[in-house]
């Protein structure tokens, strides 16, 4: 495949993925087109900054993420690292701190009425 065609297809594939359009590209095909999905890099300091930016204690932040409070504490201390979907969720929170606001409800007796 000519390099110019490869770049054009790669650019189109990238735009499709970026705009949420469903594709059936394999990882191998994407790499061949010059598209790579990078590993999420998030460290203890990032996690603490995210939590502080949304003004939550470790225990409330843990509840919001549906993880054990000791996990948040250990992440922030650098003793453990989040994995899999949690890393992606933390990355999304870093870009958009209000992302999980829908998970917080205000409870009152008036709500029950």
C-alpha positions, -999 to 999 in steps of 0.1 A, spaced: 0 0 0 14 34 -9 23 56 20 0 84 10 -30 61 8 -20 45 42 -19 80 58 -53 89 43 -69 57 55 -53 61 89 -65 97 92 -101 86 83 -100 57 107 -87 80 135 -116 104 128 -141 76 129 -129 64 163 -125 99 177 -162 106 168 -175 74 183 -184 58 150 -184 20 152 -157 3 133 -144 -32 131 -107 -25 129 -84 -49 147 -55 -38 169 -31 -50 142 -49 -31 115 -49 1 135 -12 -2 142 -6 -7 105 -25 25 98 -4 44 125 -31 45 151 -23 34 186 -44 33 218 -20 44 245 -18 29 279 -34 50 306 -6 66 328 -18 78 361 2 81 393 -4 86 430 -1 124 427 -26 125 399 -52 105 419 -48 128 449 -52 159 427 -83 145 411 -99 138 444 -89 171 458 -102 189 428 -137 174 433 -134 182 470 -140 147 484 -126 127 512 -109 94 504 -139 75 517 -165 94 497 -143 93 466 -140 55 470 -178 52 473 -182 73 441 -158 49 423 -173 19 439 -140 7 454 -127 1 489 -115 32 507 -82 14 515 -77 12 477 -79 50 473 -56 54 503 -30 30 489 -32 45 454 -25 79 468 4 66 489 19 49 458 16 14 475 -8 1 448 -19 12 414 -54 12 400 -60 -13 371 -81 -18 341 -113 2 339 -105 21 371 -75 37 354 -96 48 324 -123 62 348 -97 81 367 -83 95 334 -118 106 324 -122 123 358 -89 141 354 -103 155 321 -138 161 334 -141 163 372 -179 166 370 -183 133 351 -197 113 380 -219 139 396 -249 119 385 -239 93 411 -245 118 439 -281 122 451 -296 146 476 -318 127 500 -346 144 518 -380 135 531 -395 159 506 -380 137 479 -401 108 492 -434 127 490 
